[in-house]
Amino acid sequence: MHPNDRLRTVWLFGRPYWWTTEEQRLVLRSAHWLLTPPTDPPPAPVLTDLVQQLAAQRP
């Protein structure tokens, strides 16, 4: 597992998703291979980036 994988993993509705930005849009990919939730939440800059990406996609 790449060190950033856990940093870019978010849990939505009890399931893990790995997120990245591709072609200027947010992509959520299933991370079913991640069996346990991270012990620490992602760092604030990672969460901020995710929130900004989600906000930018709102119509």
Secondary structure by P-SEA (a helix, b strand, c coil): ccccccccccccccbbbbbbbcccbbbbcccccccccccccccaaaaaaaaaaaaaacc
